[in-house]
């Protein structure tokens, strides 16, 4: 058999494997030839050699090369199939890994969000409690302040009432004192008027006049009782009587 140059697939050299394939083909051919030869030797006396035996002997290098190429192509196909299955498997594993990582990431994110929500709720509850505490303290403060104001108002009202009562009593006392003073003054005035009347009457010179006459005089005095003016403001109807009355006042001085 003639030797031929075989082209291996791109990227790798397949000469050892090609030799193996060639050896396998030669072995197959030899088996066929040996079998055919034995069959021929045993059957020379019965039948003519089979046409297939002649064809088996006609196998040449081209057939071997074609078979080698077929086997190589089959191996390449198997290798490609294995590579594709490997890539598919790796892709599945990568997808599963990504899905797992995504689930873990989502789980962590969900856990983080849950922690954030919990923290926010706790903060809001804390702020609410503090606000309630402040409101309660403010309420107590306002209640105390209102109580103090009411107490102050009560004290002021009591003080005002006491002051009003004191003023009322004082006013009443003053009024009573004033009334008493007026009464005393009136009595004093009455006594003084009576004394003046008696004094003037004693100084009055009664002329020969009809009885039942009276007049009203305006008398102005200075300290000490001296009369500086005496005049009739309401006449008796008798001029002589009126003049006598004015003169009697002057003669009675000091009043």
Secondary structure, DSSP 4 states (H G I P E B T S, - for coil): ----PPPPPTTS--HHHHHHHHHHHHHHHHHHHHHHHHHHHHSTTTSPPPHHHHHHHT--HHHHHHHHHHHHHHHHHHHHHHHHHHHHHHHHHHHHHHHHHHHHHHHHHHHHHHHHHHHHHHHHHHHHHHHHHHHHHHHHHHHHHHHHHHHHHHHHHHHHHHHHHHHHHHHHHHHHHHHHHHHHHHHHHHHHHHHHHHHHHHH----S--SS---EEEEEE-TTS-EEEEEEEE--S-HHHHHHHHHHHHHH---
